[in-house]
Amino acid sequence: MPARFFTRFFSRLVSTLAALLLAAGSGAAWALVAIMLRGEAAWMALPAAVAAVVGAGGMVRAVRWQRALAAGLLCLMAAAIALYLQAGLLIAGGLGLDVFDVLATTGPEMAGALAHARLSALEQAGILACTLLAAGVAWWQARPRAAG
């Protein structure tokens, strides 16, 4: 019995950590693309949503609503990481400071205010739509399938 418990526990732990790392990686890639294109690259919310669905789909023994919730939260996490990195780079570039110092001292209020100021209403709605799309696709993928 204890071996079975540890197997389940570690498989859930590893699958959850993999999903979190996938979302963090997609957020970092989003920030990199935005830096290269010198814009916000809000369209990168769609690849982040795909990564969130893949991450939520790999979660072991999760029911439908858990996968849908996880996909939505993973997509929001990727967006938060991307916008936080973009805000830090904007501050560092504007003030001529070290990027790592700025990222360490920038609070979520300032990063959120910068992201809100730089994103248009359409871009914000697109990010929200991609988040809802990720949750919907994860919900649909986790549906029970007929045998045979």
Phi, psi and omega per residue, in radians:
M1 nan -0.807 3.134
P2 -1.106 -0.607 3.130
A3 -1.129 -0.668 3.125
R4 -1.168 -0.692 3.108
F5 -1.075 -0.824 -3.118
F6 -1.153 -0.619 3.098
T7 -1.118 -0.811 3.104
R8 -1.116 -0.771 -3.113
F9 -1.069 -0.841 -3.096
F10 -1.251 -0.553 3.085
S11 -1.189 -0.674 3.066
R12 -1.186 -0.706 3.139
L13 -1.103 -0.812 -3.113
V14 -1.161 -0.716 -3.139
S15 -1.181 -0.619 3.100
T16 -1.210 -0.756 3.104
L17 -1.119 -0.652 3.100
A18 -1.123 -0.707 3.113
A19 -1.138 -0.710 3.112
L20 -1.136 -0.721 3.122
L21 -1.178 -0.618 3.097
L22 -1.127 -0.738 3.107
A23 -1.161 -0.723 3.117
A24 -1.123 -0.690 3.103
G25 -1.152 -0.683 3.120
S26 -1.218 -0.585 3.059
G27 -1.157 -0.701 3.105
A28 -1.168 -0.692 3.094
A29 -1.125 -0.688 3.083
W30 -1.030 -0.810 3.135
A31 -1.110 -0.689 3.134
L32 -1.122 -0.758 3.111
V33 -1.120 -0.717 3.131
A34 -1.111 -0.664 3.114
I35 -1.177 -0.750 -3.124
M36 -1.143 -0.624 -3.117
L37 -1.576 -0.075 -3.142
R38 0.967 0.843 3.091
G39 -2.703 -2.899 -3.128
E40 -1.546 -0.448 3.141
A41 0.922 0.866 -3.131
A42 -1.105 -0.369 3.094
W43 -1.130 -0.290 3.094
M44 -1.236 -0.070 3.044
A45 -1.145 -0.495 3.134
L46 -1.196 -0.852 3.034
P47 -1.098 -0.555 3.078
A48 -1.157 -0.626 3.090
A49 -1.168 -0.674 3.089
V50 -1.105 -0.764 3.104
A51 -1.104 -0.641 3.117
A52 -1.158 -0.698 3.113
V53 -1.156 -0.716 3.104
V54 -1.121 -0.762 3.124
G55 -1.116 -0.733 3.123
A56 -1.235 -0.554 3.115
G57 -1.191 -0.437 3.137
G58 -1.516 -0.041 -3.125
M59 -1.225 2.245 -3.035
V60 -1.357 2.311 3.017
R61 0.982 0.650 3.079
A62 -1.729 2.436 3.120
V63 -1.467 3.075 -3.021
R64 -0.954 -0.928 -3.051
W65 -1.171 -0.521 3.112
Q66 -1.205 -0.702 3.111
R67 -1.188 -0.693 3.114
A68 -1.136 -0.768 3.107
L69 -1.122 -0.749 3.136
A70 -1.095 -0.727 -3.139
A71 -1.114 -0.756 3.102
G72 -1.109 -0.778 3.134
L73 -1.181 -0.652 3.097
L74 -1.143 -0.651 3.105
C75 -1.176 -0.727 3.084
L76 -1.133 -0.631 3.104
M77 -1.118 -0.754 3.113
A78 -1.085 -0.726 3.120
A79 -1.143 -0.722 3.140
A80 -1.116 -0.747 3.121
I81 -1.113 -0.780 -3.121
A82 -1.099 -0.822 -3.101
L83 -1.224 -0.577 3.081
Y84 -1.150 -0.785 3.103
L85 -1.112 -0.695 3.118
Q86 -1.134 -0.724 3.119
A87 -1.132 -0.741 3.110
G88 -1.085 -0.714 3.122
L89 -1.214 -0.584 3.098
L90 -1.157 -0.777 3.122
I91 -1.135 -0.803 -3.123
A92 -1.092 -0.723 3.128
G93 -1.201 -0.661 -3.125
G94 -1.271 -0.587 -3.093
L95 -1.762 -0.130 3.136
G96 1.244 0.584 -3.135
L97 -1.785 2.943 3.082
D98 -1.232 2.358 -3.074
V99 -1.074 -0.760 -3.085
F100 -1.166 -0.633 3.076
D101 -1.146 -0.721 3.138
V102 -1.150 -0.758 3.131
L103 -1.122 -0.569 3.141
A104 -1.299 -0.498 -3.059
T105 -1.814 -0.269 -3.140
T106 -1.249 2.188 3.121
G107 -1.471 2.884 3.133
P108 -1.142 -0.472 3.124
E109 -1.151 -0.804 -3.125
M110 -1.190 -0.750 3.125
A111 -1.115 -0.716 3.113
G112 -1.144 -0.686 3.112
A113 -1.141 -0.719 3.099
L114 -1.149 -0.743 3.126
A115 -1.118 -0.725 3.133
H116 -1.144 -0.656 -3.125
A117 -1.255 -0.588 -3.071
R118 -1.515 -0.414 -3.138
L119 -1.552 2.369 3.045
S120 -1.343 2.936 3.121
A121 -1.098 -0.612 3.123
L122 -1.174 -0.708 3.116
E123 -1.170 -0.686 3.090
Q124 -1.130 -0.712 3.105
A125 -1.159 -0.623 3.098
G126 -1.135 -0.712 3.097
I127 -1.124 -0.751 3.103
L128 -1.127 -0.698 3.122
A129 -1.129 -0.692 3.102
C130 -1.154 -0.620 3.088
T131 -1.132 -0.786 3.113
L132 -1.177 -0.608 3.078
L133 -1.115 -0.748 3.115
A134 -1.079 -0.767 3.119
A135 -1.117 -0.725 3.136
G136 -1.148 -0.733 3.125
V137 -1.164 -0.709 3.101
A138 -1.119 -0.670 3.085
W139 -1.094 -0.776 -3.114
W140 -1.190 -0.693 -3.124
Q141 -1.171 -0.490 -3.081
A142 -1.563 0.202 -3.119
R143 -1.161 2.641 3.072
P144 -1.211 2.401 -3.112
R145 -1.847 2.560 3.111
A146 -1.248 2.453 3.128
A147 -1.294 2.465 3.043
G148 1.742 nan nan
